[in-house]
Amino acid sequence: MTDQSADLPFIDVRTVPPRDRHPRIFAMANALAVGESFLIVNDHDPRPLHYQLQAEYPGQFSWDYVEAGPDVWRVQLGRAVAA
């Protein structure tokens, strides 16, 4: 993990019931101001979440893999433009 991402707020969805994961992540994402970001920590590639973000909020969020498995994935999700 980079020094910059180490200071970011995060959500570790490995401890969140599966049905609650996307709603919690979307709530955090929607609360971001332009230029802010947070980390998603997961035990698998959260690619379906990325597709859902792109479909529901096209162009609004950045998505950068900080760590890509095989045991832990960390994604920095940021607000690129205002809603």
C-alpha positions as CSV (number, residue, x, y, z in Angstrom):
1,M,0.0,0.0,0.0
2,T,1.3,3.4,-0.8
3,D,2.0,6.0,1.9
4,Q,-0.8,8.2,0.4
5,S,-3.4,5.4,0.6
6,A,-2.4,4.4,4.1
7,D,-4.0,7.6,5.4
8,L,-7.3,7.2,3.7
9,P,-10.5,6.2,5.4
10,F,-11.5,2.7,4.5
11,I,-14.2,0.0,4.7
12,D,-13.1,-3.6,5.3
13,V,-16.1,-5.4,3.7
14,R,-14.7,-8.8,4.8
15,T,-16.4,-8.1,8.1
16,V,-19.7,-6.9,6.6
17,P,-22.6,-9.3,5.7
18,P,-22.6,-9.7,1.9
19,R,-26.1,-8.2,1.5
20,D,-24.9,-5.0,3.3
21,R,-21.6,-4.5,1.4
22,H,-22.7,-2.6,-1.7
23,P,-25.2,-0.3,0.2
24,R,-22.5,0.7,2.7
25,I,-19.9,1.3,-0.1
26,F,-22.4,3.3,-2.1
27,A,-23.3,5.4,1.0
28,M,-19.6,6.2,1.6
29,A,-19.1,7.0,-2.1
30,N,-22.1,9.3,-2.3
31,A,-20.8,11.2,0.8
32,L,-17.5,12.0,-0.9
33,A,-16.7,15.5,-2.1
34,V,-14.9,15.9,-5.4
35,G,-11.2,14.9,-4.9
36,E,-11.9,12.8,-1.8
37,S,-11.5,9.0,-1.7
38,F,-11.5,6.0,0.5
39,L,-10.2,2.4,0.4
40,I,-12.3,-0.7,-0.1
41,V,-10.7,-3.8,1.5
42,N,-12.0,-7.2,0.3
43,D,-11.1,-10.9,0.1
44,H,-11.9,-11.0,-3.7
45,D,-11.7,-8.7,-6.7
46,P,-14.6,-6.3,-6.3
47,R,-15.0,-6.0,-10.1
48,P,-18.8,-6.4,-10.0
49,L,-19.0,-3.4,-7.7
50,H,-16.9,-1.4,-10.2
51,Y,-19.3,-2.3,-13.1
52,Q,-22.3,-1.3,-10.9
53,L,-20.6,2.1,-10.1
54,Q,-19.9,2.7,-13.8
55,A,-23.5,1.8,-14.8
56,E,-25.3,3.9,-12.1
57,Y,-22.8,6.8,-11.8
58,P,-21.0,7.0,-15.2
59,G,-17.8,9.0,-15.0
60,Q,-18.3,10.2,-11.4
61,F,-15.9,7.9,-9.6
62,S,-12.2,6.9,-10.0
63,W,-11.2,3.3,-9.3
64,D,-7.6,2.3,-8.7
65,Y,-6.3,-1.0,-7.5
66,V,-3.8,-0.5,-4.7
67,E,-3.4,-4.2,-4.0
68,A,-4.7,-7.0,-6.3
69,G,-4.8,-10.3,-4.4
70,P,-4.5,-13.1,-4.2
71,D,-5.7,-12.9,-0.6
72,V,-6.5,-9.2,-0.2
73,W,-7.7,-6.6,-2.6
74,R,-7.5,-2.9,-1.9
75,V,-9.2,-0.4,-4.2
76,Q,-9.1,3.3,-3.9
77,L,-12.5,4.7,-4.8
78,G,-12.6,8.5,-5.4
79,R,-15.1,11.1,-6.4
80,A,-14.0,12.5,-9.8
81,V,-16.8,14.9,-10.5
82,A,-19.9,16.2,-8.7
83,A,-23.1,14.1,-8.9
